[in-house]
């Protein structure tokens, strides 16, 4: 009898918790003058309806929604922000954003999207921020990005991308931040960054990059922050960074680099570098790099972890502690 009472008490508590979770979502339909709707209840499984025409922001995150109808957002012509992160969305219908002429921010982080309709953003010309982080995208379609002339932030990190189609982002003239980190990219070519003349931050951390083609960053001459750490780069063309006059931070840590030629723009006067975690070959070919690091006011992050892997007698030495006379022979 006591066991039954405990079970009933537990069941009652669970019902109460579920009721509290559900109560996090405001009732619909919304008042005519309401401008924001927010829901983060795991009990929500269907996309709500009944939004006010005055709605400026919708945030439906951390729910169990797996499907949205093509007309779910119809009539919300004043909507500026749509946050749908951490749901179970596997696909989006074509035309879902067709009636949102003011939509400026779209967050689809941490869903299960494997693809998008070719013309999904056809009517999204004022979109400025787009996050597709943490989905299952295996390929990109250039048609997604062609209408997005005002986009300034694009997050494609933590997907399944193995390459980026040539000129995929060439219409994104106002893009300042591009995040492609933690995908499976093997190489980077000039066509990937073609047209990104205002790009300031590029994150390529945690890919499988083995090579970067000479001239790759020519189309992104405004770059300030470049993250290449945790890849498998064994070498870089001598002039890879030479045209980046505004470069402020370069991280090439934890690659397979043995040599780096210090051809940086003379206009990049406030440069910070992270060279740690690479198997540096402290031979005579490193003398230019060592001299350059010691001569100019370069901030070297993790300096004590920037060490020689060869030759044997210098293994473990901090690279910047070596003068040209102490470097091994070629």
C-alpha positions as CSV (number, residue, x, y, z in Angstrom):
1,X,0.0,0.0,0.0
2,X,2.9,2.3,0.9
3,X,4.5,1.5,-2.5
4,X,1.3,2.4,-4.3
5,X,1.1,5.7,-2.5
6,X,4.7,6.5,-3.4
7,X,4.0,5.7,-7.0
8,X,1.0,7.9,-7.1
9,X,3.0,10.7,-5.5
10,X,5.7,10.3,-8.1
11,X,3.2,10.3,-11.0
12,X,1.6,13.4,-9.5
13,X,5.0,15.2,-9.4
14,X,5.7,14.3,-13.0
15,X,2.3,15.6,-14.1
16,X,3.0,18.8,-12.2
17,X,6.5,19.2,-13.9
18,X,5.0,18.6,-17.3
19,X,2.4,21.3,-16.6
20,X,5.1,23.7,-15.5
21,X,7.1,23.1,-18.7
22,X,4.0,23.6,-20.9
23,X,3.2,26.8,-19.0
24,X,6.4,28.3,-20.3
25,X,4.7,28.8,-23.6
26,X,2.3,31.8,-23.8
27,X,-1.2,31.0,-24.9
28,X,-2.2,31.4,-28.6
29,X,-3.7,33.2,-30.3
30,X,-1.6,36.2,-29.2
31,X,-3.1,39.6,-28.5
32,X,-3.2,41.8,-31.5
33,X,-0.5,44.2,-30.2
34,X,1.9,41.4,-29.0
35,X,5.3,41.6,-30.7
36,X,7.3,38.7,-29.2
37,X,6.6,35.0,-28.7
38,X,9.0,32.7,-26.8
39,X,8.7,29.0,-25.9
40,X,11.3,26.5,-24.7
41,X,9.1,23.7,-23.5
42,X,10.2,20.1,-24.4
43,X,6.6,19.1,-24.4
44,X,5.9,21.2,-27.5
45,X,5.8,18.9,-30.6
46,X,3.8,21.0,-33.1
47,X,4.7,24.4,-34.5
48,X,2.3,27.0,-32.9
49,X,-0.2,29.0,-34.9
50,X,-2.1,32.2,-34.1
51,X,0.7,34.7,-34.1
52,X,-0.1,38.4,-34.1
53,X,0.5,40.3,-37.3
54,X,2.6,42.7,-35.2
55,X,5.1,40.0,-34.2
56,X,8.7,41.0,-34.5
57,X,10.4,38.1,-32.8
58,X,9.6,34.4,-32.5
59,X,11.8,32.1,-30.3
60,X,10.9,28.4,-30.3
61,X,14.0,26.6,-28.9
62,X,14.7,23.4,-27.1
63,X,11.4,21.8,-28.0
64,X,10.5,18.6,-29.9
65,X,9.2,20.2,-33.1
66,X,10.3,18.1,-36.1
67,X,8.1,19.6,-38.8
68,X,7.0,23.0,-40.0
69,X,4.3,23.6,-42.6
70,X,4.9,25.9,-45.6
71,X,2.3,28.4,-44.4
72,X,3.4,28.4,-40.8
73,X,4.8,32.0,-40.9
74,X,2.4,33.4,-43.5
75,X,1.3,36.9,-42.8
76,X,4.1,37.8,-40.4
77,X,5.4,40.6,-42.6
78,X,7.0,42.5,-39.7
79,X,8.9,39.5,-38.3
80,X,12.6,40.4,-37.8
81,X,14.0,37.5,-35.8
82,X,13.3,33.8,-35.9
83,X,15.1,31.5,-33.5
84,X,14.5,27.8,-34.0
85,X,17.6,26.3,-32.4
86,X,17.8,23.0,-30.6
87,X,14.7,21.3,-32.1
88,X,14.3,18.2,-34.2
89,X,13.8,19.7,-37.7
90,X,14.9,17.4,-40.5
91,X,13.7,19.6,-43.4
92,X,12.2,22.9,-44.3
93,X,9.5,23.4,-46.9
94,X,10.2,25.5,-49.9
95,X,8.6,28.9,-49.5
96,X,8.6,28.9,-45.6
97,X,10.3,32.3,-45.6
98,X,8.5,33.8,-48.6
99,X,6.3,36.2,-46.7
100,X,9.0,37.6,-44.3
101,X,10.3,40.8,-46.0
102,X,11.8,42.1,-42.8
103,X,13.5,38.9,-41.5
104,X,17.1,39.9,-40.5
105,X,18.2,37.1,-38.1
106,X,17.5,33.3,-38.6
107,X,18.9,30.8,-36.1
108,X,18.6,27.1,-37.1
109,X,21.4,25.9,-34.8
110,X,21.4,22.3,-33.6
111,X,18.7,20.7,-35.7
112,X,18.9,17.7,-38.0
113,X,18.8,19.4,-41.4
114,X,20.4,17.4,-44.1
115,X,19.5,19.7,-47.0
116,X,17.5,22.8,-47.9
117,X,15.3,23.6,-50.9
118,X,17.3,25.4,-53.7
119,X,15.2,28.6,-53.4
120,X,14.8,28.6,-49.7
121,X,16.1,32.2,-49.2
122,X,14.7,33.6,-52.5
123,X,12.8,36.4,-50.7
124,X,15.2,36.9,-47.8
125,X,17.2,39.7,-49.3
126,X,17.5,41.7,-46.0
127,X,18.7,38.7,-43.9
128,X,21.9,39.7,-42.0
129,X,22.6,36.8,-39.7
130,X,22.2,33.1,-40.6
131,X,23.2,30.2,-38.3
132,X,23.1,26.6,-39.6
133,X,25.6,25.4,-36.9
134,X,25.3,21.8,-35.7
135,X,23.2,20.3,-38.5
136,X,23.8,17.4,-40.9
137,X,24.5,19.3,-44.1
138,X,26.8,17.3,-46.3
139,X,26.8,19.7,-49.3
140,X,26.1,23.4,-49.9
141,X,24.1,24.8,-52.8
142,X,25.2,28.2,-54.2
143,X,21.5,29.0,-54.9
144,X,20.9,29.3,-51.1
145,X,23.2,32.2,-50.7
146,X,22.8,34.1,-54.0
147,X,19.9,36.4,-52.8
148,X,21.6,37.2,-49.5
149,X,23.4,40.4,-50.4
150,X,23.0,41.9,-46.9
151,X,24.2,38.9,-45.0
152,X,27.1,39.8,-42.6
153,X,27.3,36.6,-40.5
154,X,27.1,33.0,-41.7
155,X,27.7,30.0,-39.4
156,X,28.1,26.6,-41.1
157,X,30.2,25.0,-38.4
158,X,29.7,21.5,-37.1
159,X,28.1,20.0,-40.2
160,X,29.3,17.2,-42.6
161,X,30.8,19.4,-45.3
162,X,33.7,17.9,-47.3
163,X,34.1,20.7,-49.8
164,X,32.6,24.1,-50.7
165,X,31.5,24.7,-54.3
166,X,33.4,27.3,-56.3
167,X,32.0,30.8,-56.0
168,X,29.4,29.5,-53.5
169,X,29.6,32.8,-51.4
170,X,30.5,35.2,-54.3
171,X,27.3,37.2,-53.9
172,X,27.8,37.8,-50.1
173,X,29.4,41.2,-50.6
174,X,28.7,42.4,-47.0
175,X,29.8,39.2,-45.2
176,X,32.2,39.9,-42.3
177,X,32.1,36.6,-40.4
178,X,32.2,33.1,-41.9
179,X,32.4,30.0,-39.7
180,X,33.2,26.7,-41.4
181,X,34.9,25.1,-38.4
182,X,34.6,21.4,-37.4
183,X,33.6,20.1,-40.8
184,X,35.5,17.7,-43.1
185,X,37.1,20.2,-45.6
186,X,40.3,18.8,-47.2
187,X,41.5,21.8,-49.2
188,X,40.9,25.5,-49.7
189,X,41.0,27.2,-53.0
190,X,40.7,30.9,-54.1
191,X,37.2,30.3,-55.5
192,X,35.8,29.5,-52.0
193,X,36.5,33.1,-50.8
194,X,35.9,34.9,-54.1
195,X,33.9,38.0,-53.7
196,X,34.3,38.3,-49.9
197,X,36.0,41.6,-49.9
198,X,34.6,42.6,-46.5
199,X,35.3,39.4,-44.7
200,X,37.0,40.0,-41.4
201,X,36.8,36.7,-39.5
202,X,37.2,33.3,-41.1
203,X,37.1,30.2,-38.9
204,X,38.4,26.9,-40.4
205,X,39.4,25.2,-37.2
206,X,39.0,21.5,-36.8
207,X,38.7,20.4,-40.4
208,X,40.9,18.0,-42.4
209,X,42.7,20.7,-44.3
210,X,45.8,19.3,-46.0
211,X,46.6,22.1,-48.3
212,X,45.8,25.8,-49.1
213,X,46.2,26.9,-52.7
214,X,48.4,29.9,-53.4
215,X,46.4,33.1,-53.6
216,X,43.5,31.6,-51.7
217,X,43.0,34.7,-49.5
218,X,43.3,37.2,-52.4
219,X,39.6,37.7,-52.5
220,X,39.3,38.3,-48.8
221,X,41.9,41.0,-48.4
222,X,40.1,42.5,-45.3
223,X,40.7,39.5,-43.1
224,X,41.6,40.3,-39.5
225,X,41.1,37.0,-37.7
226,X,42.1,33.7,-39.4
227,X,41.7,30.4,-37.6
228,X,43.4,27.4,-39.1
229,X,44.2,25.4,-36.0
230,X,43.6,21.7,-35.5
231,X,44.0,20.7,-39.2
232,X,46.6,18.6,-41.0
233,X,48.5,21.3,-42.9
234,X,52.0,20.2,-43.6
235,X,53.0,23.3,-45.5
236,X,51.8,26.7,-46.7
237,X,52.7,28.6,-49.9
238,X,55.3,31.3,-49.1
239,X,53.0,34.2,-49.9
240,X,49.8,32.8,-48.3
241,X,49.3,35.8,-45.9
242,X,51.3,38.4,-47.7
243,X,48.3,40.4,-49.1
244,X,46.4,40.5,-45.8
245,X,47.2,44.0,-44.7
246,X,44.7,44.0,-41.8
247,X,45.6,40.6,-40.3
248,X,45.5,40.8,-36.5
249,X,45.4,37.2,-35.4
250,X,46.6,34.1,-37.1
251,X,46.2,30.7,-35.5
252,X,47.9,27.7,-37.2
253,X,48.5,25.7,-34.0
254,X,48.3,21.9,-34.0
255,X,48.9,21.2,-37.6
256,X,51.8,19.3,-39.2
257,X,53.9,22.4,-40.1
258,X,57.7,22.0,-40.0
259,X,58.5,25.3,-41.7
260,X,56.8,28.7,-42.1
261,X,58.1,31.5,-44.3
262,X,57.5,34.9,-42.6
263,X,56.0,36.7,-45.6
264,X,53.4,38.9,-43.9
265,X,52.3,42.3,-45.0
266,X,54.4,45.2,-43.6
267,X,51.1,46.9,-42.9
268,X,50.0,44.2,-40.5
269,X,51.8,45.8,-37.6
270,X,49.7,44.4,-34.7
271,X,50.0,40.7,-35.5
272,X,49.4,37.9,-33.0
273,X,50.4,34.4,-33.9
274,X,49.8,30.9,-32.4
275,X,52.3,28.5,-33.9
276,X,52.2,25.9,-31.0
277,X,51.7,22.2,-31.4
278,X,53.5,21.8,-34.7
279,X,56.6,19.6,-35.4
280,X,58.9,22.5,-36.2
281,X,62.2,21.5,-37.9
282,X,64.8,23.8,-36.3
283,X,67.2,23.8,-39.2
284,X,68.8,26.7,-41.1
285,X,65.6,27.2,-43.1
286,X,63.9,28.4,-39.9
287,X,66.4,31.2,-39.4
288,X,64.3,33.8,-41.2
289,X,61.3,33.0,-39.1
290,X,63.2,33.0,-35.8
291,X,64.9,36.3,-36.7
292,X,61.6,37.8,-37.8
293,X,59.8,36.8,-34.6
294,X,62.6,38.3,-32.5
295,X,62.9,41.5,-34.5
296,X,59.3,42.6,-34.8
297,X,56.7,43.2,-32.1
298,X,54.8,40.0,-32.9
299,X,52.7,38.6,-30.0
300,X,53.4,34.9,-29.9
301,X,50.7,32.9,-28.1
302,X,51.7,29.7,-26.3
303,X,55.4,30.5,-26.9
304,X,56.6,27.8,-24.5
305,X,54.6,25.2,-26.5
306,X,56.2,26.4,-29.8
307,X,59.1,23.9,-29.8
308,X,61.4,22.0,-32.0
309,X,60.6,18.4,-33.1
310,X,63.9,18.0,-34.9
311,X,66.9,17.7,-35.2
312,X,67.4,15.3,-32.3
313,X,69.8,17.5,-30.4
314,X,67.3,20.4,-30.4
315,X,64.1,18.5,-29.8
316,X,62.0,20.2,-27.1
317,X,63.8,23.5,-27.3
318,X,61.6,26.6,-27.6
319,X,61.9,27.9,-31.2
320,X,62.3,31.6,-30.3
321,X,65.2,30.7,-27.9
322,X,67.4,29.7,-30.8
323,X,69.7,32.1,-32.7
324,X,70.7,31.3,-36.2
325,X,74.0,29.9,-35.0
326,X,72.2,27.3,-32.8
327,X,69.9,26.1,-35.6
328,X,70.7,22.7,-37.1
329,X,72.3,22.4,-40.6
330,X,70.2,22.0,-43.7
